[in-house]
């Protein structure tokens, strides 16, 4: 809220909020092309009427909604003044955080820079993502657990590249278990590296977003960046390294223990996975599912939870994640429901 309260009552009607943008910010910057961002605000606040004239906006509606809009404009102005362009996603996520009355300001979340490459800056897009990134800074071992598309691995890799650039570590090690997701790749032609490449391809794809592609072969040849299956970690001690285990739901308990005990001096570990997408053979317990009960309470180990709210892929991905979670809950309820007892008729009772 500004020092000069812009919210007033219009006669006996609904409260009115009037805000003027400070120079040199132009209204089109805040409203977006063809008023796309204004339309976004109107969808989020259906009980509020909005009018724009020149560099001033007037909103009429319930006082509690106007309070959120007043704070929202402050946050959007702050984001714009940092040089970051606004989009529909940023507006919707800012509104969500303001309504949740979080301690962190939306502008602090959405303007946090992790690493930049070729004019592109990687930053968290949700509150839980920022808390996940902060946890990586503050702890030695961090578990990022959540559904597909929540940025678990992507943000961890961005922090790894930033740590390497800042000379906080000497190398980055990216690993994941070689477990098929319902397909059989073992009969692919080629060398061992050719066979395991499909499992590691998602890590290479993310790496290319953060490091100049022409430097990646040189960094890998020198061992500064290593991408390898989890089996390659056995027997090693990893010092001065940023180590990421991806798809950790597909590790057994024994593999998880093996990986965690590779931790050496000056190193940091991030373990990511989605416990709802386990591809292990039937009867094998997921190491990611049991590790929390084993390590919970140990100092310098942190578990970060991400949800469908933190999905930053296509909008449908969040809806798909929620739909599958609902179906899983229904299936579990059906399995727990007592089955009807079938009674046989008495021998003397006519059939």
C-alpha positions as CSV (number, residue, x, y, z in Angstrom):
1,X,0.0,0.0,0.0
2,X,1.3,3.5,-0.8
3,X,1.9,6.2,1.8
4,X,-1.0,8.1,0.2
5,X,-3.8,5.7,0.4
6,X,-5.4,5.5,-3.1
7,X,-8.5,3.6,-1.9
8,X,-11.6,5.6,-1.3
9,X,-15.3,5.0,-1.0
10,X,-17.4,6.3,-3.9
11,X,-20.6,7.6,-2.2
12,X,-22.4,4.7,-0.6
13,X,-21.2,2.3,-3.4
14,X,-18.3,-0.1,-3.6
15,X,-14.8,1.1,-2.7
16,X,-12.6,2.5,-5.5
17,X,-8.9,2.1,-6.0
18,X,-7.0,4.6,-8.2
19,X,-3.3,4.1,-9.1
20,X,-1.1,6.2,-11.3
21,X,2.1,4.7,-12.6
22,X,5.3,6.4,-11.7
23,X,7.4,7.8,-14.6
24,X,9.0,6.6,-16.8
25,X,6.9,3.5,-16.7
26,X,4.3,3.5,-19.5
27,X,0.9,1.9,-19.1
28,X,1.4,-0.5,-22.0
29,X,4.3,-2.0,-20.1
30,X,2.0,-3.0,-17.3
31,X,-1.0,-4.0,-19.4
32,X,0.8,-5.9,-22.1
33,X,0.2,-6.0,-25.8
34,X,-3.5,-5.7,-26.7
35,X,-4.2,-5.3,-22.9
36,X,-3.4,-9.0,-22.4
37,X,-2.3,-8.5,-18.8
38,X,-5.3,-6.4,-18.0
39,X,-7.5,-9.2,-19.2
40,X,-5.6,-11.6,-17.0
41,X,-6.2,-9.4,-14.0
42,X,-9.9,-9.1,-14.9
43,X,-10.2,-12.9,-15.0
44,X,-8.5,-13.2,-11.7
45,X,-10.7,-10.6,-10.1
46,X,-14.2,-11.2,-11.6
47,X,-15.9,-9.0,-8.9
48,X,-13.7,-5.9,-9.8
49,X,-14.3,-3.4,-12.6
50,X,-11.2,-1.9,-14.2
51,X,-10.9,1.3,-16.2
52,X,-7.7,2.7,-17.7
53,X,-7.2,6.3,-18.7
54,X,-3.8,7.6,-19.6
55,X,-1.3,6.5,-17.0
56,X,-4.0,6.0,-14.3
57,X,-6.0,2.9,-13.4
58,X,-9.3,2.8,-11.5
59,X,-10.7,-0.3,-9.9
60,X,-14.1,-0.7,-8.3
61,X,-15.0,-3.7,-6.1
62,X,-14.7,-5.4,-2.7
63,X,-12.1,-3.8,-0.4
64,X,-10.2,-7.1,0.1
65,X,-9.8,-7.6,-3.6
66,X,-8.7,-4.0,-4.1
67,X,-6.1,-4.5,-1.4
68,X,-4.6,-7.4,-3.4
69,X,-4.7,-5.4,-6.6
70,X,-3.0,-2.4,-4.9
71,X,-0.2,-4.7,-3.7
72,X,0.0,-6.5,-7.1
73,X,0.6,-3.2,-8.9
74,X,3.5,-2.4,-6.5
75,X,5.0,-5.9,-7.3
76,X,4.6,-5.6,-11.0
77,X,6.2,-2.1,-11.0
78,X,9.1,-3.5,-9.1
79,X,9.5,-6.3,-11.6
80,X,9.4,-3.9,-14.5
81,X,12.0,-1.6,-12.9
82,X,14.5,-4.5,-12.8
83,X,14.3,-4.7,-16.6
84,X,12.4,-8.0,-16.6
85,X,9.4,-8.0,-19.1
86,X,6.0,-9.0,-17.7
87,X,3.9,-11.9,-19.0
88,X,0.6,-13.6,-18.1
89,X,2.4,-16.2,-16.1
90,X,4.2,-13.7,-13.9
91,X,0.9,-11.8,-13.2
92,X,-1.0,-15.0,-12.3
93,X,1.8,-16.2,-10.0
94,X,2.1,-12.9,-8.3
95,X,-1.6,-12.9,-7.6
96,X,-1.4,-16.4,-6.2
97,X,1.4,-15.5,-3.8
98,X,-0.3,-12.3,-2.7
99,X,-3.5,-14.2,-2.0
100,X,-1.6,-16.8,0.0
101,X,-0.1,-13.9,2.1
102,X,3.4,-15.3,1.9
103,X,6.3,-13.7,3.7
104,X,8.3,-13.4,0.4
105,X,7.4,-10.7,-2.0
106,X,6.4,-11.9,-5.5
107,X,8.9,-9.5,-7.0
108,X,11.7,-11.0,-4.9
109,X,10.8,-14.5,-6.2
110,X,10.3,-13.6,-9.9
111,X,13.5,-11.5,-10.2
112,X,15.9,-13.9,-8.5
113,X,18.6,-14.6,-11.1
114,X,20.4,-18.0,-10.9
115,X,22.5,-18.1,-14.1
116,X,22.5,-16.4,-17.5
117,X,23.5,-17.7,-20.9
118,X,23.2,-16.2,-24.3
119,X,20.9,-13.4,-23.1
120,X,18.6,-15.9,-21.3
121,X,18.3,-15.8,-17.5
122,X,17.2,-18.8,-15.5
123,X,15.2,-17.9,-12.4
124,X,12.5,-19.5,-10.1
125,X,8.9,-18.9,-11.1
126,X,7.1,-20.0,-8.0
127,X,7.5,-19.5,-4.3
128,X,8.3,-23.2,-3.7
129,X,10.9,-23.0,-6.4
130,X,12.6,-20.1,-4.7
131,X,12.6,-21.9,-1.4
132,X,14.0,-25.0,-3.1
133,X,16.8,-22.8,-4.6
134,X,17.5,-21.2,-1.2
135,X,17.7,-24.6,0.4
136,X,20.4,-25.6,-2.1
137,X,22.4,-22.6,-1.0
138,X,21.9,-23.4,2.7
139,X,22.3,-27.2,2.9
140,X,24.8,-29.8,1.8
141,X,22.2,-32.4,0.7
142,X,18.8,-31.4,-0.7
143,X,16.0,-33.6,-1.9
144,X,13.7,-32.0,-4.5
145,X,10.5,-34.1,-4.7
146,X,7.6,-33.2,-6.9
147,X,5.7,-34.0,-10.2
148,X,6.9,-33.5,-13.7
149,X,7.5,-30.0,-14.9
150,X,8.2,-28.4,-11.5
151,X,11.8,-27.5,-12.4
152,X,13.4,-29.9,-9.9
153,X,16.3,-30.9,-12.1
154,X,16.5,-27.8,-14.2
155,X,16.9,-25.4,-11.2
156,X,19.4,-27.8,-9.6
157,X,21.5,-27.8,-12.8
158,X,21.3,-24.0,-12.9
159,X,22.6,-23.8,-9.4
160,X,25.4,-26.3,-10.3
161,X,26.5,-24.2,-13.3
162,X,26.4,-21.0,-11.1
163,X,28.5,-22.7,-8.4
164,X,31.0,-23.8,-11.1
165,X,31.2,-20.3,-12.5
166,X,31.7,-18.8,-9.1
167,X,34.5,-21.4,-8.4
168,X,32.6,-22.8,-5.4
169,X,33.2,-26.3,-6.9
170,X,35.7,-27.8,-9.4
171,X,33.3,-30.0,-11.3
172,X,29.7,-30.9,-11.9
173,X,28.5,-34.6,-11.9
174,X,25.1,-35.4,-13.3
175,X,23.8,-38.9,-12.9
176,X,20.6,-40.9,-13.1
177,X,19.6,-44.6,-12.9
178,X,19.3,-46.4,-16.3
179,X,15.8,-47.7,-15.8
180,X,13.4,-47.9,-18.8
181,X,10.0,-46.1,-18.5
182,X,8.0,-49.0,-19.9
183,X,10.2,-49.5,-23.0
184,X,13.1,-51.8,-23.7
185,X,16.3,-50.1,-24.9
186,X,18.8,-52.8,-24.2
187,X,19.0,-54.0,-27.8
188,X,19.9,-50.7,-29.3
189,X,22.9,-50.9,-31.5
190,X,26.2,-49.3,-30.7
191,X,28.7,-49.0,-27.9
192,X,27.9,-48.8,-24.2
193,X,27.8,-45.0,-24.4
194,X,25.4,-45.2,-27.3
195,X,23.1,-47.5,-25.3
196,X,23.0,-45.3,-22.2
197,X,22.7,-42.0,-24.1
198,X,18.9,-42.1,-24.3
199,X,18.7,-42.3,-20.5
200,X,21.0,-39.3,-20.1
201,X,19.6,-37.1,-22.9
202,X,17.4,-35.0,-20.7
203,X,20.4,-33.9,-18.7
204,X,22.3,-33.0,-21.9
205,X,19.3,-31.0,-23.1
206,X,19.1,-28.9,-19.9
207,X,22.9,-28.4,-19.9
208,X,22.7,-26.9,-23.4
209,X,20.4,-24.2,-22.0
210,X,22.9,-23.1,-19.4
211,X,26.4,-23.6,-21.0
212,X,27.6,-22.5,-24.4
213,X,27.2,-25.6,-26.6
214,X,30.6,-25.2,-28.1
215,X,32.3,-25.4,-24.7
216,X,30.4,-28.5,-23.5
217,X,32.7,-31.1,-25.3
218,X,35.8,-29.4,-23.9
219,X,34.3,-29.3,-20.3
220,X,33.3,-33.0,-20.5
221,X,36.7,-34.1,-22.0
222,X,38.5,-32.4,-19.1
223,X,36.1,-34.0,-16.5
224,X,34.8,-30.6,-15.4
225,X,31.3,-31.8,-16.3
226,X,30.5,-35.5,-16.1
227,X,27.2,-37.1,-17.2
228,X,27.0,-40.8,-16.3
229,X,24.7,-43.6,-15.2
230,X,24.3,-44.1,-11.5
231,X,26.2,-47.4,-11.6
232,X,29.4,-45.4,-12.5
233,X,29.3,-43.8,-9.0
234,X,30.0,-47.0,-7.1
235,X,33.4,-47.0,-5.2
236,X,34.0,-43.3,-5.7
237,X,34.5,-40.4,-3.3
238,X,33.4,-37.1,-4.9
239,X,35.2,-34.1,-3.5
240,X,34.7,-30.4,-4.5
241,X,31.8,-31.3,-6.7
242,X,28.2,-30.4,-7.3
243,X,26.4,-33.7,-7.7
244,X,22.9,-34.1,-9.0
245,X,21.0,-37.4,-9.0
246,X,18.0,-37.2,-11.3
247,X,15.0,-39.6,-11.5
248,X,15.8,-40.8,-8.0
249,X,12.5,-42.5,-7.6
250,X,14.0,-45.3,-9.8
251,X,16.8,-46.1,-7.4
252,X,16.5,-49.0,-5.0
253,X,17.2,-48.4,-1.3
254,X,20.7,-49.9,-1.7
255,X,21.4,-47.6,-4.7
256,X,20.3,-44.5,-2.8
257,X,22.6,-45.4,0.1
258,X,25.4,-46.0,-2.3
259,X,25.0,-42.7,-3.9
260,X,24.6,-40.6,-0.7
261,X,27.8,-42.1,0.7
262,X,29.8,-40.9,-2.3
263,X,29.7,-37.4,-0.7
264,X,33.1,-35.9,-0.2
265,X,34.6,-32.7,1.2
266,X,33.6,-29.4,-0.3
267,X,30.7,-31.1,-2.2
268,X,27.0,-30.5,-2.5
269,X,24.3,-33.0,-3.5
270,X,20.9,-32.5,-4.9
271,X,18.6,-35.5,-5.4
272,X,15.4,-35.1,-7.5
273,X,12.5,-37.3,-8.3
274,X,8.8,-37.9,-8.5
275,X,7.5,-40.7,-6.2
276,X,4.4,-41.0,-8.3
277,X,6.4,-42.2,-11.4
278,X,8.3,-45.2,-10.3
279,X,9.5,-47.5,-13.1
280,X,11.2,-50.1,-11.0
281,X,10.3,-53.8,-11.4
282,X,7.5,-55.0,-9.2
283,X,8.4,-55.7,-5.6
284,X,11.4,-53.3,-5.6
285,X,11.1,-50.5,-3.1
286,X,11.9,-47.0,-4.3
287,X,14.9,-45.5,-2.5
288,X,13.4,-42.1,-2.8
289,X,10.2,-43.2,-1.1
290,X,11.9,-44.5,2.0
291,X,14.9,-42.1,2.4
292,X,12.9,-39.4,4.1
293,X,11.9,-41.6,7.0
294,X,15.6,-42.6,7.3
295,X,17.2,-39.2,7.1
296,X,14.5,-37.0,8.5
297,X,16.0,-34.8,11.3
298,X,19.6,-35.1,10.2
299,X,21.3,-31.8,10.2
300,X,22.2,-30.2,6.9
301,X,19.8,-32.5,5.0
302,X,16.7,-30.8,3.5
303,X,13.6,-32.1,1.8
304,X,11.9,-29.6,-0.6
305,X,8.4,-30.4,-1.7
306,X,7.0,-29.1,-5.0
307,X,3.4,-29.6,-6.2
308,X,1.3,-29.1,-9.3
309,X,1.1,-25.4,-8.4
310,X,4.8,-25.2,-9.3
311,X,4.5,-26.8,-12.7
312,X,6.1,-24.4,-15.2
313,X,5.4,-26.3,-18.4
314,X,2.3,-26.0,-20.6
315,X,-0.7,-25.0,-18.5
316,X,-2.3,-28.4,-19.2
317,X,0.5,-30.2,-17.4
318,X,-0.6,-28.9,-14.0
319,X,-4.2,-30.0,-14.7
320,X,-2.9,-33.4,-15.9
321,X,-0.9,-33.9,-12.7
322,X,-3.9,-33.0,-10.5
323,X,-6.2,-35.3,-12.5
324,X,-3.8,-38.3,-12.0
325,X,-3.4,-37.5,-8.3
326,X,-7.2,-37.5,-7.9
327,X,-7.4,-40.9,-9.8
328,X,-4.6,-42.3,-7.6
329,X,-6.6,-41.2,-4.5
330,X,-9.8,-42.8,-5.8
331,X,-7.9,-46.1,-6.6
332,X,-6.4,-46.2,-3.1
333,X,-9.9,-45.6,-1.6
334,X,-11.4,-48.4,-3.7
335,X,-8.6,-50.8,-2.6
336,X,-9.2,-49.9,1.1
337,X,-13.0,-50.4,0.9
338,X,-14.2,-53.6,2.4
339,X,-15.4,-56.1,-0.1
340,X,-19.0,-57.4,0.2
341,X,-19.2,-60.8,1.8
342,X,-21.0,-63.3,-0.4
343,X,-23.4,-65.6,1.6
344,X,-24.6,-69.0,0.4
345,X,-28.2,-69.9,0.9
346,X,-29.2,-72.3,3.6
347,X,-29.4,-75.9,2.4
348,X,-33.1,-76.0,3.3
349,X,-33.8,-72.6,1.6
350,X,-35.3,-72.9,-1.9
351,X,-32.8,-71.7,-4.5
